[in-house]
Amino acid sequence: MELEGCSASEIAAQLGMTPGAVGNVLSKAHRQRTEQTAKAIDLHRAILFERAEMIIEKFAPIALDDDLFERIARGEPASATSVNQAMRSALIMLAATDFQCRLLGLYPGNDKALRRGQK
């Protein structure tokens, strides 16, 4: 009824309740809807964070290939394919890490996630 534009008084008259009781019921419904939305957002954020973590774990061994870095540091030849794979994997890891930081709100000027954790 509220969604149809009825006032609390109109709803109360139709349901045989007082406007105050209708207001309480509507407030409770709004609160529950807000809490459910917040929980759904947190759940989706956690799922996306974990998916990004899976990507990082998958590409980390390729991006952080110590043998490749040591060969390059010693001036030994490294195949273009190996270097290309390591670079692409590193870029994917950085993009996934950036995505996680955005999910958590960890960029300057956005301290909501930090305040949320201090409750």
Summary of the structure (lengths in Angstrom):
residues: 119
radius of gyration: 26.4
end to end distance: 35.7
largest distance: 86.4
contacts: 264
relative contact order: 0.08
helix: 77%
strand: 0%
